[in-house]
Amino acid sequence: MTVHDGKLFIASPRQGKVFVADPQTGKQLAAWDVPGASGVAVVDGCVLVGRGRAIQQRDVTTGAIKRTLVADAGGPVWDLERVPTTSG
């Protein structure tokens, strides 16, 4: 889970979703269908979602898929906390 721009992003592998919520009230703002969602991070204004052996780059506002990166390191992607950024 991660917080960005006043929104809480939570990956739920069991439900196959990424939930977006207000961290102050807990109110659900959105739910994106992401079967196999395992981890979530926000980097350079995009939401990165671990999904099986890939990482999906999604629009931070709509959840629309921008691209899918193959990250086959021998198993599923679970930890997105240390994703390198391209900006300085």
CYANA upper distance limits for C-alpha pairs under 8 A (distance plus 0.5 A):
  1 MET  CA      8 LEU  CA      7.62
  1 MET  CA      9 PHE  CA      5.97
  1 MET  CA     10 ILE  CA      4.98
  1 MET  CA     11 ALA  CA      6.87
  1 MET  CA     39 GLY  CA      7.49
  1 MET  CA     40 VAL  CA      6.28
  1 MET  CA     41 ALA  CA      7.53
  2 THR  CA      8 LEU  CA      6.34
  2 THR  CA      9 PHE  CA      5.83
  2 THR  CA     10 ILE  CA      7.31
  2 THR  CA     40 VAL  CA      7.23
  2 THR  CA     41 ALA  CA      6.36
  2 THR  CA     42 VAL  CA      7.70
  3 VAL  CA      7 LYS  CA      5.99
  3 VAL  CA      8 LEU  CA      4.94
  3 VAL  CA      9 PHE  CA      6.63
  3 VAL  CA     23 PRO  CA      8.44
  3 VAL  CA     42 VAL  CA      8.49
  4 HIS  CA      8 LEU  CA      7.06
  4 HIS  CA      9 PHE  CA      8.29
  4 HIS  CA     42 VAL  CA      7.29
  6 GLY  CA     22 ASP  CA      7.35
  6 GLY  CA     23 PRO  CA      7.60
  7 LYS  CA     20 VAL  CA      6.96
  7 LYS  CA     21 ALA  CA      6.25
  7 LYS  CA     22 ASP  CA      5.73
  7 LYS  CA     23 PRO  CA      6.71
  8 LEU  CA     19 PHE  CA      8.41
  8 LEU  CA     20 VAL  CA      6.02
  8 LEU  CA     21 ALA  CA      5.52
  8 LEU  CA     22 ASP  CA      6.50
  8 LEU  CA     23 PRO  CA      6.07
  9 PHE  CA     18 VAL  CA      7.18
  9 PHE  CA     19 PHE  CA      6.22
  9 PHE  CA     20 VAL  CA      5.20
  9 PHE  CA     21 ALA  CA      7.11
  9 PHE  CA     40 VAL  CA      7.49
  9 PHE  CA     41 ALA  CA      8.42
 10 ILE  CA     18 VAL  CA      5.95
 10 ILE  CA     19 PHE  CA      5.61
 10 ILE  CA     20 VAL  CA      7.01
 10 ILE  CA     39 GLY  CA      8.39
 10 ILE  CA     40 VAL  CA      7.27
 11 ALA  CA     16 GLY  CA      8.39
 11 ALA  CA     17 LYS  CA      6.63
 11 ALA  CA     18 VAL  CA      4.91
 11 ALA  CA     19 PHE  CA      6.95
 11 ALA  CA     37 ALA  CA      6.19
 11 ALA  CA     38 SER  CA      6.38
 11 ALA  CA     39 GLY  CA      6.08
 11 ALA  CA     40 VAL  CA      6.45
 11 ALA  CA     49 VAL  CA      8.20
 12 SER  CA     16 GLY  CA      6.30
 12 SER  CA     17 LYS  CA      5.83
 12 SER  CA     18 VAL  CA      6.46
 12 SER  CA     19 PHE  CA      8.03
 12 SER  CA     37 ALA  CA      6.64
 12 SER  CA     38 SER  CA      7.19
 13 PRO  CA     17 LYS  CA      7.25
 13 PRO  CA     35 PRO  CA      7.69
 13 PRO  CA     36 GLY  CA      5.78
 13 PRO  CA     37 ALA  CA      5.35
 13 PRO  CA     38 SER  CA      5.79
 14 ARG  CA     36 GLY  CA      8.26
 15 GLN  CA     35 PRO  CA      8.14
 16 GLY  CA     33 ASP  CA      6.63
 16 GLY  CA     34 VAL  CA      5.57
 16 GLY  CA     35 PRO  CA      4.51
 16 GLY  CA     36 GLY  CA      5.85
 16 GLY  CA     37 ALA  CA      6.15
 17 LYS  CA     31 ALA  CA      6.86
 17 LYS  CA     32 TRP  CA      5.90
 17 LYS  CA     33 ASP  CA      5.15
 17 LYS  CA     34 VAL  CA      5.21
 17 LYS  CA     35 PRO  CA      6.89
 17 LYS  CA     36 GLY  CA      8.39
 17 LYS  CA     37 ALA  CA      6.73
 18 VAL  CA     31 ALA  CA      6.20
 18 VAL  CA     32 TRP  CA      5.68
 18 VAL  CA     33 ASP  CA      7.21
 18 VAL  CA     34 VAL  CA      6.93
 18 VAL  CA     37 ALA  CA      7.41
 19 PHE  CA     28 GLN  CA      7.56
 19 PHE  CA     29 LEU  CA      8.20
 19 PHE  CA     30 ALA  CA      6.41
 19 PHE  CA     31 ALA  CA      4.98
 19 PHE  CA     32 TRP  CA      6.95
 20 VAL  CA     28 GLN  CA      6.52
 20 VAL  CA     29 LEU  CA      5.89
 20 VAL  CA     30 ALA  CA      5.50
 20 VAL  CA     31 ALA  CA      6.64
 21 ALA  CA     26 GLY  CA      6.34
 21 ALA  CA     27 LYS  CA      5.97
 21 ALA  CA     28 GLN  CA      4.82
 21 ALA  CA     29 LEU  CA      5.50
 21 ALA  CA     30 ALA  CA      7.43
 22 ASP  CA     26 GLY  CA      5.69
 22 ASP  CA     27 LYS  CA      5.91
 22 ASP  CA     28 GLN  CA      7.09
 22 ASP  CA     29 LEU  CA      7.33
 23 PRO  CA     27 LYS  CA      8.24
 32 TRP  CA     63 GLY  CA      6.89
 34 VAL  CA     51 ARG  CA      7.98
 35 PRO  CA     51 ARG  CA      7.75
 36 GLY  CA     50 GLY  CA      8.44
 36 GLY  CA     51 ARG  CA      5.60
 36 GLY  CA     52 GLY  CA      6.39
 37 ALA  CA     49 VAL  CA      6.90
 37 ALA  CA     50 GLY  CA      6.23
 37 ALA  CA     51 ARG  CA      5.23
 37 ALA  CA     52 GLY  CA      7.82
 38 SER  CA     49 VAL  CA      7.59
 38 SER  CA     50 GLY  CA      5.70
 38 SER  CA     51 ARG  CA      6.35
 38 SER  CA     52 GLY  CA      7.91
 38 SER  CA     77 VAL  CA      7.32
 38 SER  CA     78 TRP  CA      5.78
 38 SER  CA     79 ASP  CA      8.34
 39 GLY  CA     49 VAL  CA      6.12
 39 GLY  CA     50 GLY  CA      5.41
 39 GLY  CA     51 ARG  CA      8.13
 39 GLY  CA     77 VAL  CA      7.83
 39 GLY  CA     78 TRP  CA      5.83
 39 GLY  CA     79 ASP  CA      6.31
 39 GLY  CA     80 LEU  CA      6.38
 40 VAL  CA     47 VAL  CA      7.41
 40 VAL  CA     48 LEU  CA      6.09
 40 VAL  CA     49 VAL  CA      5.09
 40 VAL  CA     50 GLY  CA      6.85
 40 VAL  CA     79 ASP  CA      8.45
 40 VAL  CA     80 LEU  CA      6.56
 40 VAL  CA     81 GLU  CA      8.44
 41 ALA  CA     47 VAL  CA      6.30
 41 ALA  CA     48 LEU  CA      5.71
 41 ALA  CA     49 VAL  CA      7.23
 41 ALA  CA     80 LEU  CA      6.31
 41 ALA  CA     81 GLU  CA      6.94
 41 ALA  CA     83 VAL  CA      8.49
 42 VAL  CA     46 CYS  CA      5.99
 42 VAL  CA     47 VAL  CA      4.96
 42 VAL  CA     48 LEU  CA      6.44
 42 VAL  CA     60 VAL  CA      8.37
 43 VAL  CA     47 VAL  CA      7.00
 43 VAL  CA     48 LEU  CA      7.63
 43 VAL  CA     83 VAL  CA      8.21
 43 VAL  CA     85 THR  CA      7.14
 44 ASP  CA     85 THR  CA      7.57
 44 ASP  CA     86 THR  CA      8.46
 44 ASP  CA     87 SER  CA      8.12
 45 GLY  CA     59 ASP  CA      8.38
 45 GLY  CA     60 VAL  CA      6.97
 46 CYS  CA     57 GLN  CA      6.80
 46 CYS  CA     58 ARG  CA      6.27
 46 CYS  CA     59 ASP  CA      6.00
 46 CYS  CA     60 VAL  CA      5.69
 47 VAL  CA     56 GLN  CA      8.49
 47 VAL  CA     57 GLN  CA      6.28
 47 VAL  CA     58 ARG  CA      5.51
 47 VAL  CA     59 ASP  CA      6.74
 47 VAL  CA     60 VAL  CA      5.86
 47 VAL  CA     63 GLY  CA      8.26
 48 LEU  CA     55 ILE  CA      6.81
 48 LEU  CA     56 GLN  CA      6.08
 48 LEU  CA     57 GLN  CA      5.21
 48 LEU  CA     58 ARG  CA      6.73
 48 LEU  CA     80 LEU  CA      8.24
 49 VAL  CA     55 ILE  CA      5.94
 49 VAL  CA     56 GLN  CA      5.62
 49 VAL  CA     57 GLN  CA      7.11
 49 VAL  CA     58 ARG  CA      8.10
 49 VAL  CA     80 LEU  CA      8.35
 50 GLY  CA     54 ALA  CA      6.58
 50 GLY  CA     55 ILE  CA      5.04
 50 GLY  CA     56 GLN  CA      6.99
 50 GLY  CA     76 PRO  CA      8.39
 50 GLY  CA     77 VAL  CA      5.75
 50 GLY  CA     78 TRP  CA      6.80
 50 GLY  CA     79 ASP  CA      8.18
 50 GLY  CA     80 LEU  CA      7.62
 51 ARG  CA     55 ILE  CA      6.24
 51 ARG  CA     56 GLN  CA      7.47
 51 ARG  CA     76 PRO  CA      7.75
 51 ARG  CA     77 VAL  CA      7.00
 52 GLY  CA     75 GLY  CA      8.16
 52 GLY  CA     76 PRO  CA      5.07
 52 GLY  CA     77 VAL  CA      6.41
 53 ARG  CA     70 VAL  CA      7.00
 53 ARG  CA     71 ALA  CA      6.06
 53 ARG  CA     72 ASP  CA      5.66
 53 ARG  CA     73 ALA  CA      8.06
 53 ARG  CA     75 GLY  CA      6.70
 53 ARG  CA     76 PRO  CA      5.08
 53 ARG  CA     77 VAL  CA      6.18
 54 ALA  CA     68 THR  CA      7.19
 54 ALA  CA     69 LEU  CA      6.07
 54 ALA  CA     70 VAL  CA      4.96
 54 ALA  CA     71 ALA  CA      5.37
 54 ALA  CA     72 ASP  CA      7.28
 54 ALA  CA     76 PRO  CA      8.07
 54 ALA  CA     77 VAL  CA      7.28
 55 ILE  CA     68 THR  CA      6.27
 55 ILE  CA     69 LEU  CA      5.58
 55 ILE  CA     70 VAL  CA      6.92
 55 ILE  CA     71 ALA  CA      7.08
 55 ILE  CA     77 VAL  CA      7.96
 56 GLN  CA     65 ILE  CA      7.16
 56 GLN  CA     66 LYS  CA      8.05
 56 GLN  CA     67 ARG  CA      6.50
 56 GLN  CA     68 THR  CA      4.93
 56 GLN  CA     69 LEU  CA      6.68
 57 GLN  CA     65 ILE  CA      6.50
 57 GLN  CA     66 LYS  CA      5.98
 57 GLN  CA     67 ARG  CA      5.82
 57 GLN  CA     68 THR  CA      6.57
 57 GLN  CA     69 LEU  CA      8.13
 58 ARG  CA     62 THR  CA      8.44
 58 ARG  CA     63 GLY  CA      5.70
 58 ARG  CA     64 ALA  CA      5.82
 58 ARG  CA     65 ILE  CA      4.92
 58 ARG  CA     66 LYS  CA      5.75
 58 ARG  CA     67 ARG  CA      7.72
 59 ASP  CA     63 GLY  CA      5.30
 59 ASP  CA     64 ALA  CA      5.76
 59 ASP  CA     65 ILE  CA      7.00
 59 ASP  CA     66 LYS  CA      7.09
 71 ALA  CA     77 VAL  CA      7.92
 72 ASP  CA     76 PRO  CA      7.98
